[in-house]
Amino acid sequence: MRILIATVTAGAGHLQAAALDEAWRSLRPADTVQRVDVLDFTPRLYRKAVADGYLKLVGHAPELYAFVFKKTDNPKLVRKLTRPRRLSARLLAEKLFGIDSE
C-alpha cells in the first residue's frame, strides 16, 4: 500500500505527521510511506506568508490567531480561495505523481 502524509511545517502538525509516519512504518513495514510539506509546492510568497504569519501570530498574539482562525473557517471565504487552492493542488499533483494537468 502507498501512503501519503501531507503536512505543513508551520505549527506542530508536522510533528504529529512524523509520529504517524513512524507508527505506520513500524506496523506495516512493507507499505510505502511518503511525507511531504505541501507548502513546498506552493508559490514562494504564499509559503512565506503562511509560515511567517503563523509563527508571528501564535508567538505574539495567540488570541488574534484564534480570532483569524474562526473568521476564516467560513464557506464563503473558502469559495473565494478556490482558484489559488486549485493551482497549489495542481502543482502538488504534478510534483508528486508526474501528472500534467494542462
N, C-alpha and C positions, 0 to 999 in steps of 0.2 A: 504494500500500500504506500502511496505517496502522500505525505502530509505537508501542508504549507502553513506556517505560522507567521502571520503578518502583524507587525507591531510598529510603534513609533517610539523613537528613543527619548523624546521629551516626556518626562514623567516617570512613573515607576512601572508602567505596564510592560516595558521591555524586560524588566527583571522577572516578572511573573511569566512572561513568554519563555525566558531562558529556563526557568524551573519546569515549565510544561515540556519543553524540548527535551530536557534531561530525563524527566519521568517517562516520556513516551519512548525514548531510545532504550531505557532500561527495561521497560515492559515488553517492547516489540522491536528487538534489535534488527530484525530483517526488513523493517519498514524504512523508507527513505524520508527523512525529515529535513525540511529546508526552512530556515528562519530568515525573514527579510524585514528591513526597515522600509516601510512604504514611502517615507519621506525621501529616500534615495532616488525615487522615481518621479519626484515632483519638481516643478521649476524651482530654481535656486532661491528666488525671492520668497516664494511661498514657504519653502523649507525653513528659511531663516526666520520668517515671521512667526511660524508655528513654534519652533524650538525656542527662540529667544523670548517671544511673547509669553509662552507658557512659564518659562523659568522666572521671568521678571514678575509676572502676576502672582504666581504661587509664593515666591520668595518675599515679595514686598507688600502684596495686597491680596491675601487669600480670600478675603470677603468679596473683593471686586471680582476675583476669578470665579467664585461661586455664583455671583450675580450674572456675569457674562455667560457662564455655562448654562444657567437656567434660561436666560434670554435667547440663546442660540439653539436651544433644544426646541425648535419651532418648525413645523412642517412648511410654512410659507417661506421661511428663510432657506430651508433645505432645497425647495424647488428653485429658488433664485441661484443657488450654488450648483445646480445640476451640471451645467456646461463645464466649469472648471474641474468638478469631480470626475466627469467622464473623460476629460483629457488626461487627468492623472491616472485613472484606471486603465486607459488605453496604453499609456507609456509603461505602466507596470506590467500589463499583459505582454506587450512586445518584448520587454526585457526578460521576463521570467520564462515565457513559453515560446518566444520567437514568432509571435502572432503579428502579422502585418494587417492592421485593421483598415488600411486605406483601400 
